Amino acid sequence: MVIAGLVRSSLCNTFPMAHLSLSSLSSASYSPSCPLIHRRIFVVASRIQASSSSSSSISNSNSTPKVVVTRERGKNGKLISSLAKQGISCLELPLIQHTRGPDLDKLPTVLSDTTFDWIVITSPEAGSVFLEAWKAAGTPNVKVGVVGAGTASIFEEVIQSSKQSLNVAFVPSKATGKVLASELPKNGNKKCTVLYPASAKASNEIEEGLSNRGFEVTRLNTYTTAPVHNVDQMVLKLALSAPVIAVASPSAIRAWVNLISELEQWNNSVACIGETTAKAAKKLGLRNVYYPADPGLEGWVGSIIEALQAN
């Protein structure tokens, strides 16, 4: 698929007008107030106008993006907005896309036929896929444990309208799968059942950690990730010039390394959403890797700023 180039605005007013043309609880109680992703690229900066043509031009060097954001199309908005408040321009370059997992069709039936003590959700995508199946199952009563606030936010709207049939009841003290598995409350000595809808590429850390504590875990691989291919070379060149690339999963950093593997050596910085992704980046040989002690949007933004200051 050819990636379309679009330009959006979100740079602070300190940046001049530019024209671009390119050919996207218990630890604590929590009470909040899969189709393929279209592959499109967005240069984000406030006051930059979009145009679509086969040529590429940048009339002002200030419009060069500082950060490449790499989540799936449509899921970078909060990060872009937070960075824009700091006057940081972004290029949206989705590196992965989500597709159906082998167990997706089973999930509604499992939810309607079986009652679990916990549903464990460890990513926003897992949460979105779960909610669709939960609705298809007739919105049964469920108690959910989530890995962190970002994942919990997926449930905000449905919690307000579900009349308490869905209860986000647990968030661990640190937003990692390992800590979630070690802290998820267990109901005394009785058998405690967990449904774990996950990415087919997720590790076994959570189910192994829970099983070792005596939980009975049912894992369903409801979605998977695949790298985006055929990135426009002019867009990739723009991304390579940015000082920092921001990544939110090991799959995304692997996709980035595969994209640049045949190009000149790239030594810019990688800002990861958390420790798991950072470990994957370092394992792949990337050196300038930054990540927050506490995974989440606020810490991620802090790590991006730290990486920019180091460049």
C-alpha positions in Angstrom: 0.0 0.0 0.0 1.3 3.4 -0.9 1.5 5.7 2.2 -0.4 8.9 1.7 1.3 12.1 2.9 -0.7 14.6 4.8 0.3 17.6 6.8 -1.5 18.8 9.9 -1.0 21.7 12.2 0.1 21.7 15.8 3.2 23.7 16.3 3.2 26.5 18.8 3.1 30.1 17.5 6.8 30.6 17.9 7.3 28.7 14.7 6.9 30.7 11.5 4.6 29.7 8.6 6.0 26.9 6.5 4.8 25.0 3.4 5.4 21.3 3.1 4.3 19.0 0.4 4.9 15.2 0.9 4.1 12.2 -1.7 0.1 8.6 11.7 -7.7 -0.8 41.8 -6.0 -3.6 44.8 -3.2 -1.3 44.6 -5.5 1.7 44.4 -9.1 2.1 43.3 -9.6 3.5 39.9 -12.7 5.6 39.0 -12.2 7.4 35.7 -14.4 10.7 35.2 -9.5 -4.5 14.8 -9.4 -3.5 11.7 -6.2 -2.8 9.8 -4.8 0.7 10.5 -4.6 2.9 7.4 -1.0 3.8 6.8 -0.6 7.5 6.5 2.1 10.0 7.5 1.4 13.3 9.2 3.8 16.1 9.8 2.4 17.8 12.8 3.2 21.4 13.5 0.6 24.4 14.5 0.1 26.7 11.4 1.5 24.4 8.8 -0.9 23.9 5.9 -1.4 20.5 4.2 -1.0 19.9 0.5 -0.9 16.7 -1.5 1.4 16.4 -4.5 4.2 14.4 -5.8 6.9 17.0 -5.0 8.5 17.6 -1.6 9.7 21.0 -0.4 10.4 22.7 2.9 10.7 26.4 2.8 11.8 27.0 6.3 14.2 24.9 8.3 12.3 25.6 11.5 9.5 23.3 10.2 11.8 20.2 10.3 10.1 17.9 12.9 11.9 17.3 16.2 10.1 14.1 17.1 8.8 11.1 15.1 5.7 9.6 16.7 5.1 6.0 15.7 1.9 4.6 17.1 -0.8 3.3 14.8 -2.7 5.9 12.8 -5.1 7.8 15.0 -3.5 6.9 18.3 -0.8 9.6 18.5 -3.1 12.5 19.3 -2.5 12.8 23.1 1.3 12.6 22.7 1.3 15.2 19.8 -0.9 17.5 21.9 1.4 17.2 24.9 4.5 17.9 22.9 2.9 20.8 21.0 2.3 22.5 24.4 6.1 22.4 24.8 6.6 23.9 21.3 7.8 20.5 19.9 6.9 19.7 16.3 6.2 16.1 15.3 6.1 13.8 12.3 3.5 11.1 12.5 4.9 7.9 11.0 3.0 4.7 12.0 5.4 1.8 12.1 3.0 -1.0 13.0 -0.6 -2.0 12.3 -2.9 -4.2 14.2 -4.7 -7.2 12.7 -7.0 -10.0 14.0 -5.6 -12.6 16.3 -6.4 -16.3 16.0 -8.6 -16.3 19.1 -10.6 -13.1 18.4 -13.8 -15.0 17.4 -13.7 -17.0 20.6 -13.7 -14.0 22.9 -17.4 -13.1 22.9 -18.5 -16.7 23.5 -16.0 -17.1 26.3 -17.2 -13.9 27.9 -20.9 -14.9 27.7 -20.4 -18.5 28.8 -17.8 -18.1 31.6 -17.4 -15.9 34.6 -13.9 -14.9 35.6 -12.7 -13.2 38.8 -10.5 -10.9 36.7 -10.0 -9.7 33.2 -6.4 -8.6 32.7 -5.8 -5.9 30.1 -2.2 -4.7 29.4 -2.5 -2.3 26.4 -4.9 0.2 24.9 -5.3 -2.0 21.8 -6.1 -5.1 24.0 -8.6 -2.9 25.8 -10.3 -1.8 22.5 -10.5 -5.3 21.2 -11.9 -6.6 24.5 -14.6 -3.9 24.6 -15.9 -4.8 21.2 -16.2 -8.5 22.2 -17.7 -7.6 25.6 -20.4 -5.6 23.8 -21.0 -8.5 21.4 -21.4 -10.8 24.5 -24.1 -8.7 25.9 -22.1 -6.6 28.3 -21.7 -9.2 31.1 -20.5 -8.1 34.6 -16.7 -8.1 34.6 -14.0 -6.9 36.9 -10.9 -5.6 35.1 -7.3 -5.1 36.1 -5.3 -2.8 33.9 -1.5 -2.3 33.6 -1.6 1.5 33.9 -3.6 4.7 33.5 -3.1 4.8 29.7 -4.8 1.5 29.3 -7.5 2.4 31.9 -8.4 5.5 29.9 -9.8 3.1 27.1 -12.6 2.2 29.5 -13.7 5.7 30.7 -16.6 6.2 28.3 -18.0 2.7 28.7 -17.8 2.9 32.5 -19.9 6.0 32.6 -22.6 4.3 30.5 -22.4 0.7 31.5 -24.3 0.9 34.8 -21.4 -0.7 36.7 -21.4 -3.9 34.7 -17.7 -3.2 33.9 -15.5 -2.3 36.8 -11.9 -1.3 36.5 -10.9 -2.4 39.9 -7.1 -2.7 39.9 -4.0 -0.8 38.7 -0.6 -2.0 39.9 1.9 0.3 41.8 4.1 0.3 38.7 2.8 0.1 35.1 4.5 -3.2 34.0 3.2 -6.7 33.4 5.6 -8.1 35.9 4.3 -5.9 38.7 0.7 -6.5 37.7 1.2 -10.2 37.9 2.8 -9.9 41.4 0.2 -7.6 42.8 -3.2 -8.6 41.3 -5.4 -9.4 44.4 -6.3 -13.0 45.0 -9.5 -14.1 46.8 -8.1 -16.0 49.7 -7.2 -19.7 49.0 -10.0 -20.4 46.6 -9.3 -20.8 42.9 -9.1 -17.4 41.2 -9.7 -17.3 37.5 -8.2 -14.8 35.0 -9.0 -14.1 31.4 -6.0 -12.5 29.6 -6.9 -11.2 26.1 -3.5 -10.3 24.6 -1.4 -9.7 21.5 -0.1 -12.9 20.0 3.3 -11.4 20.2 3.1 -10.6 24.0 5.5 -12.6 26.2 4.4 -15.2 28.7 5.4 -13.0 31.7 2.0 -12.2 32.9 0.4 -15.7 32.7 3.5 -17.3 34.2 3.6 -14.8 37.0 -0.1 -15.3 37.8 0.1 -19.1 37.5 3.0 -19.2 39.9 0.8 -17.4 42.4 -2.0 -20.0 42.0 -4.2 -18.1 39.5 -5.9 -20.1 36.7 -5.2 -18.1 33.6 -7.0 -18.4 30.2 -5.0 -16.5 27.5 -6.7 -15.6 24.2 -4.5 -14.1 21.5 -7.1 -11.6 20.2 -4.9 -9.4 18.0 -1.4 -9.2 16.6 0.9 -6.6 15.1 2.6 -6.4 11.7 5.1 -3.8 10.5 4.1 -1.1 8.0 5.9 -1.7 4.7 6.6 0.5 1.7 7.2 3.8 3.5 7.7 6.7 1.1 11.4 7.4 0.9 11.1 11.1 1.1 9.0 10.8 4.3 11.6 8.3 5.7 14.4 10.8 5.0 12.5 13.4 6.9 12.0 11.0 9.8 15.7 10.1 9.8 16.6 13.8 10.2 14.5 14.2 13.4 16.6 14.1 16.6 14.2 11.8 18.4 11.9 8.9 17.6 9.2 8.0 20.1 8.2 4.4 20.4 5.5 2.6 22.5 6.2 -1.1 21.9 9.0 -3.6 21.1 7.2 -4.2 17.8 7.5 -0.6 16.8 11.2 -0.4 17.6 11.8 -3.6 15.6 9.9 -2.1 12.7 12.1 1.0 12.8 15.3 -0.9 12.9 14.2 -2.9 9.9 13.4 0.3 8.0 16.8 1.8 8.5 18.9 -1.4 8.4 20.0 -0.8 4.8 20.7 2.9 5.2 23.6 4.8 6.7 24.2 4.4 10.4 21.6 6.2 12.5 22.7 7.5 15.9 19.8 9.7 17.0 17.8 9.2 20.1 15.0 6.8 21.0 12.4 7.8 23.6 10.5 4.8 24.8 7.2 4.7 26.7 8.6 2.3 29.3 11.3 -0.1 30.4 10.1 -3.1 28.3 10.4 -1.2 25.1 13.7 0.4 26.1 15.1 -3.1 26.8 14.1 -4.1 23.3 15.7 -1.0 21.8 19.0 -1.7 23.6 18.9 -5.4 22.6 18.7 -4.3 19.0 21.9 -2.2 19.4 20.4 1.3 19.7 22.5 3.3 22.1 20.8 6.6 22.9 17.7 5.2 24.6 15.6 7.1 27.1 12.6 5.9 29.1 10.7 7.0 32.3 10.9 5.1 35.5 7.1 5.1 35.5 5.5 4.2 32.1 2.8 6.5 30.9 2.2 9.7 28.8 3.6 12.2 31.3 6.8 10.2 31.9 7.1 9.5 28.1 6.9 13.3 27.3 9.6 13.9 30.0 11.9 11.3 28.4 11.3 12.9 24.9 12.3 16.3 26.3 15.4 14.7 28.0 16.4 13.1 24.7 16.0 16.4 22.8 18.1 18.3 25.4 20.8 15.7 25.0 21.0 16.2 21.2 
